[in-house]
């Protein structure tokens, strides 16, 4: 167990299930090991080991964050501060899936807020500071642009629009989606985070649409396909099957109550969140 990949968590409620702990920390990145034990004071302790150091550093931001009604304490196993190696982009990817480790820390905290978790001002301000220091948001935007160019999502939409004249339907679909940022902005701390992120990315025309796409991805449990998560499948039909040389989509990528390591996390709050969204639209 590499210490730079691990965080120690204390003061977890005795009623909190191991699966809840896993779902909570899966927002930070892929978890390779989780050990939960009983503490002398009646609470629980956990040792969470991630696949990548960036995920462990992001998890440190969750110190004093609420989990299942209890304020938890998160510390690094190696004793180092959270200002570690900045997130890196996988430019040579062959998929449109964006891992949690590639996202700006402020983006990840927006997802926590959107799922109903309580994140304090200190964590948000620190996430913003680290993103600015390492230029993570800029690289994230470059990644999104690269994906759009590589997988031609915009071109596909334009071609279908010209063929079938469905501009109005497509616009209605996109405008009807509620992004993580919009959901997060219902809280005072979320409003500050949303303002920072959107203001910092105004030069990228598609950032808000991409945020909506990622939110829809988690809600509809499509396991990493930006095409499906964007809602394009509803408008244009199913995406063409990949060639025989491509690896078929594994059933493990399909979301469930317990998030698959490679897929975006789906906390227990997701079901109620989807319910609230549907009620708001009703």
N, C-alpha and C positions, 0 to 999 in steps of 0.2 A: 504494500500500500504506500504509494508515493505521497509524502506529506503535503507537497504543493498542490495535490489534486483533491485534498480532503478538508472538510470543515467539521467542527464539533458543534452540536446543537444541544442546548440545555433549556430547562424550564418548559418543556413541552407538556401539555395537559395529559393527565393520566388517561383521559377518555379518548384521546386522539389515536386513531388507528394508524398502523404502519403505512397503509396505502395512501392515507391523507398526507403523511409526511413526504412520501415519494412524489405524489402529484404536486405538492407545493414546491419542492426544490427542482422538479423537472423543468420548470420555466427557465432555469439558469442554463440547462444543458443536459446532455445524456449522463445518467447515473449508472455507474458500473457496480457499485456496492452500497448497501444500506444496512446498518446494524442499529437496532433499538434496544435499550436496556432501561431498567427501573432505577431511579435515583433514590437516595436516602430520604429526601424530603417529600416523597410521594409523587413527584413529577417523573417525566421520562427524559432520557438523554438519547441522542442519535449521533452516529458517525456516518457522514455522507461522503462518498468518494465519486468523483466525476471522471469522465473520459479525458477532458481537457482542462488545463489550468484556468483558462478564461472563465469557465463555468464556476469554478471554485471561488474565483475572485468576485464574480457577480454575486454569489451566494453570501459573501461577507457583508454585502450591502443590506441584507435582510436582518441584521442584528437589531433587536428591539421591535421587530415587526410582529404583528399578531397572527397567530396560527390557531385556528379553532378556539378563539376567545382568550388565548394566553399569549403574553408577550415573551417571545423566545430570545435566547442569547446565542449568537452565532460567532464563532471564532475560528481562525485559520489554524490548521494542525501544525503548520510550519512556523507559526508566529509572525509571518510576514504581513505587511499592510495590503490593502486591496488594490493598490496601484501596480498591478502586474503587467505582463505582456499584453499589449492591446490586441483586440480581436482582429483576426485575419480573414480575408475573403478567399474562397475557393474558386478562382477564376476558371480553372480547367474542368469544372463540373460538367456532368452529362445529364443533369436533371434540373428542373426548375424549383426544387425544394430548397428552402433556406433554413439552415439549422439555427437553433436558439443561440449557439455560440457566436454566430455571425452578426447577430442583431446588436444595435446600440443598447447599452445598459438602460438608458432612459426609455427605450422602446419596450424592453422587458418589464420594467416597472409599470408601464402603461397597461400591459397585459394583466399584471397582478391587480391593478385598480379595476380594470374592466371585469374581472372575475369576482369582484367583491371583497378582495383582501384589503386590509388596512396597511398603508405604507406611509411612514412619516416623512416630514419635510427634510429631515437630515439625510435620509437615504436618497430621496429624489435629487436634492442639491448635489450630493456626492456623485450620483450617476451622471448628472449633467456635466459636472466638472471633469470627470474622467473621459466622457465622450468628447468634450471640447479639446482636452489636452492631447488625446491620441487621434483626433480626427476620425473617430469611428463612424459618426453619422454620415460624413462625406463618403467614406468607403462603402458604407451600406447603400447609399444612393447610387454609387457607381456600379455596385453589384446588381441592383434592380434594373438599371439601364442596360447592363450587359445581358441580363437574362431576357429582357424584352427584345433586344436585338438578336439574340441567339435563337430564341424560340418563336419569334415573330408573332407574339400575341396581339400586338396592335395591328399589324398587317392583316392577320386573320380576321380581326373584327371589322376592319375597313372593307376587306374583300366581300365578306358576307353581307355587310351593309349595302354595298353597291349592287349586289346580286338580288337581294331580297327586300331592300328598302325598309329596314327595320331600325332606323336611327332612333325613332321615338321609343320603341320597346327597349332598346339597349340603354338609352339614357335613363329611362324610368327605372330599369333594373339597378343600375349603378347608384343612382341618387337615392334609391329606396333602402340601400344597405346602411347599417349602422356600424361604423368602424369602432375599433377598440378605443381610439382616441376620443371619439364622441361619447362613448360610454364612460370612459375615465373622466371626462370633463364635468361629470355630474358631481364630483367632489372638489373641494377647494384646492387640495394639493394636486389633484389631477389637472385642474385648469392651468396651473402654472407649468406643469410638465408639457401639456399639449401646446401651450403658447410657445414654449421654447422650441419644441421639435418642429412645429409647422413653420414658425418664423425662420428657423435655421435652414429650412429646405424649400423655401419659396422658389428657388431657381429651378427646381425639378417639378415639372407640370403634373407628373403622374404620382407624386408621393401620396396624396390623399386616397387615390384610387387603389394604390398598392396596400395601404393600411386597411382599407375596406376588404381587399382581397384576402389578406392574412386573417382578418377577423372572421370572414365567412368560411375560411378554411377550417378553423377550429370549431365553429358552430355546426357545420354540416359533416364534419368528420371524414374528409376526403383524403386524408393521409398524405399531403404534401404536393398535390397538383395545383399549381396556380391557375391553370385553365378551368378546372372544375370549381375551385374556390371563388373565382371571379364571377361565376354565374354564366359564363359564356356557353357552357354545356346546355343550359336551359334555353338559350336563345338560338344557338347555332347547331345544336345536336351534339352527340357524343364525339369526343376527340378520336381521330383515326387511330386504329391499333398500331402499335409499334412493330417494327420489322421483327422477323424471327430471331435475328441476331441480338436483339435487345432483351434484357432480362425482364420477364413478366413481373407485373406489380405484385408484390408479396402480400398475402393476406395479413401479415403482421403489420403492414402499414396502415391497416384500417383502424381507426380510433376505437377505443373501448373505454370502459370506466377506468381501466388501468392503462396509462399511456405507454405505447410502444416506445422503446428507447430512441428510435430514429425519427419518430413522428413528433409533431408539436404536442405539448402536454394538454390534457383535458381535465382540469380540476373538477372536484365534485360540484363546485358551484356552477359549472357550465350548464347543467341541465336546467337549473332554476333561472340562470341568466337567459337561456334561450326562451324560456317560458315568459319571462318579463318582456323580452323583445317582441314576442308575438302578441302579448297583451297590449303593448304600446301601439303596435301597428293596427290592432283591431279597432 
